[in-house]
Amino acid sequence: MTSLDPADPLSSGFRKEIQVPISIFLAHQREQLGLISDEFEVLADIAVRLASDGKRLRPAFCTWGYLAFADAEYPPTWIYAISASLDLLHVSALIHDDVMDSSATRRGVPAAHKQLEALHRERGLSGSPEVFGRNGAILLGNLMWSWSAEMANWVRLPKDTFQDAMITLDRIRTQVNAG
């Protein structure tokens, strides 16, 4: 497969393979939020911006680790979506980190809480833009957390792999939260 190159494990081809399931999944989630209220679609838009870049280290560890463990030359198609779900988990942690650290930017764009503060000001909403931004970012981080699990559950894994994969992903989520 051309997207995987042992000499360049984080190649642009690999990162594109990871971006595809993320884009599809977040487009679906945007639609789902829109069914609740048009007001929530902005959260999905911020999620898309924050999840559209990055080194993709966690997906690479997952994909390359699978290949090493399975002693396979090529990954099954489902590995990219499982790996991508780890990136959503990572983004959720970054959103929360930015709130806790009062970081202004993330991946070259305003941090989620800063984007929501700006939205509050643009729309002339009542109350504090900072509180709105912080609370909205916490909500978005929580959404991304649950979306990472939901995305993993969407993947059509072989039956003999599904339960072990879900147990491992649950452990990873616990470790990220504890870390």
Disulfide bonds with the S-S distance in Angstrom:
none
